[in-house]
Amino acid sequence: METLQRTANRGSVSTGYDVDNSCAFEDGLSEGLHKSLSSQSRDCFTISFWLKRTALGAQRLVGAGASGNNEVIIQFTSSDELEFYSWEGAYAMRYKTNRLFRDTNAWYHFAFLVDTRLSTASERTQIYVNGVLETSFSVSVVPGQNALFDWTTNIYVGKGGAAADADMSGYLSEFVYLDDTKAAHTDLGEFDSDTGIWIPIDVSGLTFGTNGAYLDFKDSSNMGNDANGGTDFTETNISSADQATDTPTNNFATFNQLHPKASGTNVANGAVQFYINSNYQTAVASIAVSKGKWYAEFSCDSTTSFIGIVDVADAYIPQDHSGYYLGYAGSNQNRSVGLRGSDGALLNRTGDFYGASYSASDIIGVGLNMDDRKINFSVNGTWMSSDNSGTPANGATWNTTSSLGDDWTDVITMGVTGYSNIHWKCNFGGYTLLSISSGNSDANGYGNFEYAVPSGFYALCSKNLAEFG
């Protein structure tokens, strides 16, 4: 389970400038932003953005022109290479990386710096990833001096153009387009002096030019708002519901896209939805913890399901096995706990105690107390506990007795299991498909939950991990 994050993700901790919001995009929903361009520079520009992928494979991120004709495209290929090209009957410029971008749990920063007027060929197009110049390419077509790229119609964000190509699935933040300026990469981010991590900086003072734009996604009523004051982007199937607080300065947990899944089973919609199509399938959180107290909310459309925790060191995390679920992963495996929806049985190979069952569409709160090695659950805000105290601190103890497993390690993550045609939705606080009417955050002000976060418990995000994890 090397894909789980125990500490703050790359690009996820800031000691100064904080990014408040991002926009969640999902391929298949025809989501995107675009605006018309006129009199823009075709030989000198900068594009910069932060991105957290929530799906792998071919995805168009940014583009201009008419798809399949003259166009400029930034995309991931079907094999997850990063590709940047200009096509005008032939490639006027094209770069495709050797390395792959398959981390769906971390934020990346991408900067594309272009000035074909420069005499030095290697400086005409530069790609920086997390502050480091990309130099290893499987394809490298260097543009000629004074080459003009086809920024002649619209600029698209979250997709490559007007055609129904493979659009983006992920969270996009701090989108910058500078017209007629090739920025230095250090104008767009900096290395943290303590951690060495590439982090965001305030870009609002940059020279954006006639057609430049800055999308900060802070205005939920207008997600296409150009914070630089230019013409706003037109929203296509983007609304206030797509605003997220999962950002490069505070990275929230989601369902882990990289955890193995059976064919047809998928994690989607900002990696906060899990669809199970066969056998018993399990999804786990992208962040695992070894200490602290943590809260999250979940909901399922079926009671034939399980919610709980699992030891990430267990090689037998229940996955694609008939009858294997959280709380039972074979007679010799006991490093998971699951609450069964149909009768409220809390299981770890055998029943421990019974609380309230949950129904379809109920919101189940999970209180994971790593300090006292206890786990408890709430249903629509009411906590279950063996002593009826109503707090998660007094829930089931899960690694001090042989019946609940004394061979647990110290790295635990939350998870859900379901069987055939079941949908789970999670809310770790950064983005959710659950209907939130109350709007509760933790004591640090992070997260957006339907029910009150118990005292001493926190949302699973990088800022809280830095303090309590």
Buried (B, 14 or more C-beta within 10 A) or exposed (E): BEBBBBBBBBBBBBEEBBBEBBBBBBBEBEBBBBBEBEEBBBBBBBBBBBBBBBBBBBBBBBBBBBBEEBBBBBBBBEEBBBBBBBBBEEEBBBBBBEEEBBBBBBBBBBBBBBBBEBEEEEEBBBBBBBBEEBEEBEEBBBBEEEBBBBBBBBBBBBBBBBEEBBBBBBBBBBBBBBBBBBBEBEBBBBBBEEBEBBBBBEBEEBEBBEBBBBBBBEBBEBBBBBBBEBEBBEBBEBEEEBBBBBBBBBBBBBBBBBBEBBEEBBBBBBBBBBBBBBBBBBBBBBBBBEEBBBBBBBBBEBBBBBBBBBBBBBEBBBBBBEEBBBBBBEEEBBBBBBBBBEEBBBBBBEBBEBBBBBEBEBBBBBBBBBEEBBBBBBBBEEBBBBEEEEBBBBBBBBBEEEBBBEEBEBBBBBBBBBBEEBBBBBBBBBBBBBEBEEEBBBEBEBBBBBBBBBEBBBBBBBBBBBEBB
